[in-house]
Structure formats: structure tokens, C-alpha cells
């Protein structure tokens, strides 16, 4: 089944840099303003190689600049390769919207690719069309996984095993950093082969489902094929977490609608949903959705609505996913455009500031629904799940040539 192995990670020399100043969010959620802020925080911030920008006068492209900068960091000792292979336990501690403090504990390792689709690595969502040339060009130039994909293991007990190693081993973390949402990220290196074997054997008992990073995974497979299986190209850096309620916080990704004015969208949706008034306050609307089994709709002038799927919208074998039902309804409205927005308040702001004509709020996908889809060999529509928090880029890198 899934193949996870220890590797010689590349890490910042903490005597030379402050880890808080060099980590970054996943590249695909970093906009221009945040990139500029991160780049200004340290000349060694990981965003400089993950989202490179070549300086004026540089003869090559930005990917060549990333490779040059990476080698300069090596030469100055700012980053170094660990002396022996390790698995890196990773914990994120955070507070949910209801005030509960909880944690997610998983393992960073080199996840074996499954380019032939043998069932070792599975996708849990359909992917949207996206240019993968950017990530492929960076991998070609630097031969380094700068950020991990996020995989979900179906192996029961993986989270408890990782937590037990951390909590009972008396281990000091390699680094502690906080993100913008004030989640705490900690990382530990595990080199004891009996311990790493226990983790890899457990992961190997089931497939791994990709939670985040589908395009980076596909890029890794493309690079492996075009490089004729060059050393290190048959793995990708991955954070593997147990697919369980205890370990995961799953939030919804909402849909911003355009192409028609809000009153017309509301009328057109009546063919698929029974529509009734909802609470005016967005967070209260979310609670009403959970209680009534409905989706939510926000419009600029007419307030909020509860959308209860009509029987005609449901299909045999329906997974009861809001994303599936809404996709089916929107197929009947080809003139409506769709963009994606995480966060109820952010979706409400987009409508209020007329960045969208309306927003459809979805309920979070339950863990057992994700497991059911995975075991059934199906895929959810794109952007069905938002796993929170997001692992930081910069705690551990994986160089393909490091072993």
C-alpha cells in the first residue's frame, strides 16, 4: 500500500535565523501583498524560493534565481542537510470557532509516488484546471520539495502513535512557530529506526488520500517520468495525518456567484431548492444550516436564505455532500460563474462589498463522508474541503539529491 520513508531533511540553522521570520503559508494561498511582507521579514524567508522573483539584472528566469538563492543559503550555512534520515513529527495546536483548543499530530516523510494508479495514493477531490508549469519549472531548477503536500492515512491509530512518541518521549521540538491565525506549529526529528519503522509500517497498511496538494503531487509524477526516475524523484514531501475526527478540523469552502444579478440567481435556484428566509447574521445562518440540513445563500439586498434540496436534485447513491448537490444545481445555470472562498465572514464581506452577486454557504464535510468517498473510489467536486490549519513552509525541506 502507501510507502512512506525517512529522509535527510534540510532545515534552517537556528543559530543564524529566527524560525518565526522564515516560515510561510502554503504558496497557493499567498497573495502579492503577503509575499512582499514575508520577503521583507527576512532575507532567508522560505517564500523567496517557494514563490521566487528574480531581481533586476539577473540573466535567468525566476526558477533559476530560486536555485541560485538556495545554493547561496547552503554555502553560507543558513540551511543544512540533517546528518541521518529521519521522520519529522509535526503538531499543529489551534483554537476552533467554538473556543475549543485541539491539535493535529502527523508525520512528515517522503511519500512514494503512485504514477500508475495502483491504489497506494488516492485523490479525494476532482481537480480544477490549473497551470502546473510553474511548480514543474521550480522542481526542475531546484530539485527540492520546498513545501509538503498533505495526505490522509486510513490507518487507525496513526495519530495516537505519533502523539505518544512526542508526549512520552520527552522530546524537545526542533522549532516552534505561530501562524497568522495564532496556531502553534511544532516539529520533532525521529531517527530511531525501530520507531520510524513502526510509523512507516502502519502507514503502509492502507492507502494515503491527498487532502491538499493535488497539483504538486501531479507535478512530482510528471517530473519523475520526464527525469527517467532520477534519484529521489520517486517520492514527494508529505505531511501524513490520520483520517479521524480526533486529528482533523475540516471547514467548508463556499461559492461566490456572478454572471447574473442576485434576484435572478435566487429565482433560478428555486428549481433545485426550497427557499426560505434565514438569520441575518452570517454565523447564525451557519448554525441554522446545520440544524435544517440546508445550504445558505447570502445576497446584497435581500439578506440570507436557507436552501433545502428538492427531491429532484438528489440522485441514487448521493453522498449527501453540499458540494455535490450545489454542483448539480449549478449545472442547470450555465451562465452563472463560480469562484471559491473559505470562511463565512469572508464570503459575507465579498457579497457586501459587491465582489460577488451572491454567496452560497456550504456545510463542512464530515470525516466519515470523506472516508466513505475514499473507500468507494470516488472523488468529491473541486474545493469541497478546507483542512485547517495549514502546515508551514520552512520547517523541513526535502532535497531530491539528499537521500
Secondary structure, 3 states (H helix, E strand, C coil): CCCEECECCEEECCCCCCHHHHCECCHHHCCHHHHHHHHHHCCCCCHHHHCCCCCCCCCCCHHHHHHHHHHHHHHHCCEEECCCCEEEEEEEEEECCCCCEEEEEEEEEEEECCCCCCCCEEECECCCCCCCHHHHHHHHHHCEECCCEEEEECCCCHHHHHHHHHHHHCCCCCEEEECCCCCEEEEEEECCHHHHHHHHHHHCCCCEEEEECHHHHHHHHHHHHHCCCCCCCCEEEEEEEECCCCCCEEECEEEEEECCCHHHHHHHHCCCEEEEECCCCHHHHHHHHHHHCCEEEEECCCEEEEEEECHHHCCCCCCCCHHHHHHHHHCCCCCCEEEEEECHHHHHHHHHCCCCCEEEECCCCCHHHHHHHHHCCCCECCCCCEEECCCCECCCEEECCCC
